[in-house]
Amino acid sequence: MNSQRFKEQILPLYSQMLAVAARMLDGDMPAAADAVQDTVVSLWERRRDIEISHSPQALCIAAVRNRCITLIRSHHRSVYSDTEIAEMPDSAGADSNTDLERVRMAVNLLPEPQRTVVRMSMRGFSSAEIAETGRYSEGNVRQILSRGRRRLREILSQL
């Protein structure tokens, strides 16, 4: 692909890629913009090797999704012990924003890989899409997700 074709086919898809990245990264617009920029730079550097047989949109969306998945995987959070969970403040009876924060906190307490798989599932990825990341088989994803949801219920009952 030459530079003119790149400008005509890839650059107009920037806003669509940004929307996908923002959804995957929980609305963190600076991180989403960085992910899209990294993706565009990577595509630019490989433009001579890229052969678009069907849809430039499919290529761009897949590339930005893969970049976001990499970012999600690399973003490690500390895992609290059961004692630390019990010592966290109780927010029962609060509004839905607090409930959402409780769920996010509980997800952050899940061990890896449950945390990653549950987050991706919450963002709307199917088991097959999560398996496409190449890290797990689809059956393994379903098993990890089941265990993660079970552990999430346990954590939420303690918060």
N, C-alpha and C positions, 0 to 999 in steps of 0.2 A: 504494500500500500504506500503510495507516495504521500507527501505532506499535504497537497491540495485535497486529495480524497479523504485523508484523516480529518482535516478541518471541516469538510462537508458532511461526513458521516458520523464522526465520533463527538466532536465538540458540541453539536446541537443537543446531545443527549445528557449534557451536564446536569440539568435540573432534575431529570428523571433519576439519574444516579444519586444525586443529593437526597432526593426523597427516600429512596431505598436505604441509603446509609443512615439517614436520620431515624427511620423506623427501627432499624436493627440496633442502633446505638442509643435507644431510649430517649430520642429527642435531643441528644447532645449535639447541637449544631456545629460547634467548633470542631469536635472530633469527626463528625460526618463530613464536613468540608475538607478536613485533612485527609480522610480516607479516600474521598473522591479525587482530590488533587494527586495523591499518591498513585491512584489507579490510572488517571489520565497520563501521568508522567511515565508510568510503567508501560502503558499501551503505546505511547509516543516512542519510547526507546525500542520497542519491539515492532514498530509499525511495518518495517520491511519484511518481517516474517509472518505478519498477520494476513490470512486469506479469509475474507468474509464470504462464505458461500450462501448464507441465508439472510441473517438479520444482524446489522450492527448493534441494534438495541439489545438483543439477546447476549451478544458478546460483552457489551458494557455492563449490563446488569449482573451477569455472572461474575465478571471481574470485580466489581465493587462489592458484591456479596461475599466473595472469597476474601477480599481484603478486610471486610468487617468481621468475618469469622476469625481471621487471624488476630485481629485486634482484641476481640472478645476472649479468645483463648489466652492471649498474653497478659490480660489484665487480671492478675492474681490478687485475691483479697485474703486477709487472714481468716482462719477458721477458729471460732470460739469453742471453748469446752462447754459441757453441759452446765457446769457451775457458773460460768460467766453468763450463759443464757439466762439462768435463774435469777441472776443479780441485775439484769437489765430492767429498766423501769417498765411498769405495766401501763399500757395505753388502752385498756379495754373501755368501751363506751365512747370512744372518740369518733370523730367524723371519718368519712371515707378516705380522705387524704392520709390520715394517720393509719388507717387500715392498709392502704397501699404501701406506706412506708414500712409497716410491720412485715408485709409480705416480702418487700425488697430486702429488708434486713434478714429475714428468715432464709431467703434464697442465698444471700451472701454467706450464710452460715453452713450451707451444704458443702460437703467435701467434693473435690474435683474427682471425677468427671460429672457427677450429678448436677453441680451448679451450672456448668456449661450447657448440658443437655436440657435442663429445665428452663434456663433462660431462653434458649433458642426455641423451645416449644412454646413458651409464653409469647414470643415474638411472632408466632404463627408458622414456624417451620414444621413440616410434617416429619415423621420418622424417616421417611425415604430421603428427604432433603438434608436432614442432619447426618444421615449415613453417607451422603454424597461428599461430605467433607473428607472422607477417606480415613477417618480415625476409628470408626466402629462399623460393624455390620448393622443392618436394619433391625434384626432381632435383638442384638445387643443394645441398640438405642432404646427399644421398647422396654427392655429389662431395666436399664439404667434410669429411664424416665419413671417407671413404676416405683422403683426403690427411692428415687428422689422425691416423688410426690408423697410417699409414705413418710419419709423422714421430714419433709416439709410440714406435714400435719402434726408430727410430734413436736417440732420446734415451735410452731404457731400455738400449740396448746400450752407451751411453757411461757410464751411471751405475754 
